[in-house]
């Protein structure tokens, strides 16, 4: 038994758990194995609720993630703001970790306290391969948080490939956030570029309508068709 700096006693199990958290942050797989074999709690968490699995998923430690899951770590454990290992890996772009987590029954529709899902997080951060994988696994493209949906996140950051992909999987351009905005309120930079001005067919708007920030963009109630990549009307997006 050890004594901490305040004069209190630290049991051996608590000491092992703290060492496990440190080893998971350091990416020290061998140390983690040693500590787990010595009785450390695989789901020990920090004051903020971060478990070794969440830490490893956030840092991109694939081998560590596999090990912790083999040792029965809770794949859906959450930190205090509601984020879990899958949301963290999706946010930071760790595709292989996302795949391993899903294969181990991670909740693909999990949400944090701000209703961020793995798909919305991946869309916002331009993580195309993760967006594609999550959609293939059945993630809902129309979940909404306070900032909007996946397609709003992708539109805001100008992720052309992700916008197109989400549309192909049935993303609704008319989904609104809590400020009553939809992706039609964003310029969707990267999809609607000035050099493609002649590629747009615009109906129902005055000819002198100015685009957001003087860029070719999507404006509420505007019906557009983007010829270079996809005929959106063929997808039934604009009717």
C-alpha positions in Angstrom: 0.0 0.0 0.0 1.3 3.4 -0.9 0.8 6.9 0.6 -0.2 9.8 -1.6 1.1 13.4 -1.2 -1.8 14.3 1.0 -1.0 11.5 3.5 -3.8 9.2 2.3 -3.5 5.6 1.4 -3.5 4.4 -2.1 -4.5 0.7 -2.5 -2.5 -1.4 -4.9 -5.5 -1.8 -7.2 -5.9 2.0 -7.5 -2.2 2.4 -8.2 -2.5 -0.3 -10.9 -5.4 1.5 -12.5 -3.7 4.8 -12.6 -0.6 3.2 -14.2 -2.9 1.6 -16.8 -4.4 5.0 -17.7 -0.8 6.4 -18.1 0.3 3.4 -20.2 -2.7 3.7 -22.5 -1.9 7.4 -23.0 1.7 6.5 -23.8 0.7 3.7 -26.2 2.7 1.2 -24.2 1.1 -2.1 -25.2 3.5 -4.3 -23.2 2.9 -2.2 -20.1 -0.8 -2.4 -20.5 -0.6 -6.2 -20.8 1.5 -6.4 -17.7 -0.9 -4.2 -15.7 -4.0 -6.0 -16.9 -2.4 -9.4 -16.0 -1.7 -7.9 -12.5 -5.4 -7.0 -12.0 -5.8 -3.5 -13.3 -9.4 -2.6 -14.2 -9.7 -2.5 -18.0 -12.5 0.1 -17.7 -10.9 2.4 -15.2 -11.6 6.0 -16.0 -10.3 9.5 -15.3 -12.3 12.1 -13.5 -13.6 13.1 -16.9 -14.6 9.6 -17.7 -11.9 8.7 -20.3 -11.2 4.9 -20.2 -8.1 3.3 -21.7 -10.1 2.3 -24.8 -11.4 5.9 -25.3 -7.8 7.2 -24.9 -6.4 4.6 -27.3 -9.1 5.4 -29.9 -8.5 9.1 -29.6 -4.7 8.7 -30.1 -4.9 6.2 -32.9 -3.3 3.2 -31.1 -4.8 0.4 -33.1 -2.9 -2.5 -31.4 -3.9 -1.1 -28.0 -7.6 -0.9 -29.1 -7.5 -4.5 -30.2 -5.9 -5.6 -27.0 -8.3 -3.8 -24.7 -11.3 -5.2 -26.6 -9.8 -8.7 -26.3 -9.7 -8.0 -22.6 -13.5 -7.1 -22.7 -13.2 -3.3 -22.4 -16.6 -1.6 -22.7 -16.8 -0.6 -26.3 -19.6 1.9 -25.7 -18.3 3.5 -22.5 -18.7 7.3 -22.5 -16.8 10.3 -21.1 -18.8 13.0 -19.3 -19.7 14.9 -22.5 -21.1 11.6 -23.9 -18.4 10.9 -26.4 -17.2 7.4 -26.8 -14.4 5.5 -28.6 -16.2 5.4 -31.9 -17.1 9.1 -32.0 -13.5 9.9 -31.1 -12.0 7.6 -33.7 -14.4 8.9 -36.3 -13.6 12.5 -35.4 -9.8 12.1 -35.6 -9.8 10.0 -38.8 -8.7 6.5 -37.6 -10.5 4.3 -40.1 -9.0 1.0 -39.0 -9.9 1.7 -35.4 -13.5 2.6 -36.5 -13.7 -0.8 -38.3 -12.4 -2.7 -35.2 -14.9 -0.9 -32.9 -17.8 -1.6 -35.2 -16.8 -5.2 -35.5 -16.9 -5.3 -31.7 -20.5 -4.0 -31.5 -19.8 -0.3 -31.1 -23.1 1.7 -31.4 -23.0 3.2 -34.8 -25.7 5.7 -33.9 -24.2 6.7 -30.5 -24.5 10.4 -29.6 -22.8 12.7 -27.2 -24.5 15.4 -25.2 -24.5 17.7 -28.2 -26.0 14.9 -30.3 -22.8 14.4 -32.4 -22.8 11.0 -34.0 -19.8 9.2 -35.5 -21.1 10.1 -39.0 -21.6 13.8 -38.2 -18.1 13.9 -36.6 -16.5 12.3 -39.6 -18.3 14.5 -42.1 -17.3 17.7 -40.3 -13.7 16.6 -40.3 -13.5 15.6 -44.0 -12.9 11.9 -43.1 -14.2 10.5 -46.4 -13.3 6.9 -45.9 -14.9 6.8 -42.5 -18.0 8.5 -43.8 -18.2 5.9 -46.6 -17.6 3.0 -44.2 -20.2 4.2 -41.7 -22.8 4.7 -44.4 -22.1 1.2 -45.8 -22.7 -0.1 -42.3 -26.1 1.6 -42.1 -25.4 4.9 -40.3 -28.3 7.3 -40.7 -27.3 10.4 -42.8 -30.2 12.4 -41.4 -29.5 12.5 -37.7 -29.5 16.0 -36.4 -27.6 17.8 -33.7 -27.6 21.5 -32.7 -25.3 22.3 -35.6 -27.3 20.3 -38.2 -26.9 17.1 -40.0 -24.0 15.3 -41.6 -24.5 17.0 -45.0 -24.6 20.4 -43.3 -21.3 19.6 -41.7 -19.8 18.5 -45.0 -21.3 21.5 -46.8 -19.9 23.9 -44.3 -16.4 22.6 -44.8 -16.6 22.3 -48.5 -16.3 18.5 -48.6 -17.4 17.9 -52.2 -16.9 14.1 -52.2 -18.7 13.7 -48.8 -21.6 15.9 -49.9 -22.1 13.8 -53.0 -21.7 10.5 -51.1 -24.2 11.6 -48.5 -26.7 12.6 -51.2 -26.3 9.1 -52.7 -27.2 7.6 -49.4 -30.3 9.7 -49.0 -29.2 12.7 -47.1 -32.0 15.3 -46.9 -30.9 18.8 -47.9 -33.9 20.2 -46.2 -33.0 19.0 -42.7 -32.7 22.0 -40.4 -30.7 22.7 -37.2 -31.9 24.5 -34.1 -31.3 27.8 -35.8 -33.6 26.8 -38.6 -30.7 26.5 -41.1 -30.2 23.7 -43.6 -27.2 22.9 -45.9 -29.0 25.2 -48.4 -27.9 28.1 -46.3 -24.2 27.3 -46.7 -22.1 28.0 -49.8 -20.9 24.3 -49.9 -17.4 25.4 -50.9 -15.7 22.9 -53.0 -18.9 21.7 -54.7 -20.3 25.0 -55.9 -17.2 26.8 -57.4 -17.1 29.9 -59.5 -15.6 28.1 -62.5 -18.8 26.0 -62.7 -21.1 28.9 -62.8 -22.3 28.0 -66.3 -22.9 24.4 -65.1 -25.7 25.5 -62.8 -29.3 25.7 -63.8 -31.0 28.2 -61.6 -34.7 28.5 -61.4 -37.1 30.5 -59.3 -34.7 33.3 -58.4 -34.1 36.8 -59.8 -31.3 36.9 -62.3 -29.3 39.3 -60.2 -29.3 37.2 -57.1 -26.0 37.4 -55.3 -24.4 34.2 -53.9 -23.2 34.0 -50.4 -19.8 35.7 -50.0 -19.9 36.3 -53.8 -19.3 32.6 -54.4 -21.3 30.1 -56.3 -23.3 28.5 -53.6 -26.6 27.2 -52.5 -29.2 29.7 -51.3 -32.5 28.8 -49.6 -35.3 27.8 -52.0 -32.8 27.8 -54.9 -33.1 24.8 -57.3 -29.8 23.9 -58.7 -28.3 21.1 -60.8 -24.6 20.3 -60.7 -23.7 18.7 -64.0 -20.0 18.0 -63.6 -20.3 15.4 -60.9 -23.9 14.4 -60.5 -27.4 15.4 -61.7 -29.0 16.0 -58.4 -32.5 16.1 -59.9 -31.9 12.5 -60.8 -31.6 11.7 -57.1 -34.9 13.5 -56.5 -33.1 16.1 -54.3 -34.6 19.2 -55.8 -37.7 17.8 -57.5 
